[in-house]
Amino acid sequence: MRRSAWFIGGVVAAGALTASGGLTIVYGGLFDARASTPHGPIVAWATHTTMIHYIRRAAAPLPPSSAFTPAQTLAGFRAYEADCEVCHGGPGVAHAHWVDGMNPSPPYLLDQSRRWTPNQLFWIVRNGVKMTGMPAWGLTQSDAEVWNLVAFLEAMPDLAPADYQRMRTELPPPAPRGA
Amino acid sequence: MRGPAVLVCLFSLTLAACGRAPTSVIGHARVGAALMGQAQCGACHAIPGIAAANGMSGPPLKGFAGRTIIAGMLANTPDNLVAWLRAPQTISPGNAMPNMNLSDAQAHDIAAYLYTLQ
């Protein structure tokens, strides 16, 4: 009886301490919310690692993707040039200068298809990533359009910078939708 | 701050001595490390000491201080490295590394960090 009372009291005290600590951070404004400084190493590790494991878990049930057609890759390139290149750059192409002001900064994607499966890339593009600036493209584009982008990401490691430049010159991006 | 490095190069008898200028003379290595994280160098390069820098598109930068040639075409001197970091597309048009809009000071700080990599 006495031991369980101590135990319950301990749990309540620990909960109260955690809650007051959390509320102090929230209402005291004690989290550095500036984008002009990067996350500290612990927050950077925790958020990035959580994202990786979340995507692996969430994308796992998707049916296996089939091989991509050249038409899909080409459509994906045009969408990439129109919507993605500004933040993620391309082979031999830097992201826009203002993107240097983003934290976390969006990665270049030249070898992302060696790090993620097509299903995982589909999940990332369709659902976006909270607190990074990565939009959920699935909210404005069809699944087929998202798969086109995945097809291009899969092709990117084999794309020489000169090929990418030629495609940019010969295949300008389509006019913005709704324009 | 960079004057002494230039003098060392001018008066040294061997080119190698230029590459061995103390990194603190070239720039601020800690600032350079932060810049490399922000510029996403690690998306293409594996870089010791930079978080999540495990890219495989460009060469790994471990042991950079001991490398003799950079970009496959330039002697590994601080001046060449800074020039490369600022305008890789001008030096080697069509290579995969983009011009990153680095300032002269930023390129010096990144160079200072790279020369800490033994």
Interface residues (C-beta under 8 A of the other chain):
Chain A: P38 P41 A44 W45 H48 G89 P91 G92 V93 A94 H95 H97 D100 N103 S105 P106 P107 Y108 L109 L110 D111 R114 P157 A160 P161 A162 Q165
Chain B: A34 G37 Q38 A39 Q40 A43 C44 A51 A52 G55 M56 S57 Q89 G94 N95 A96 M97 P98 N99 M100 N101
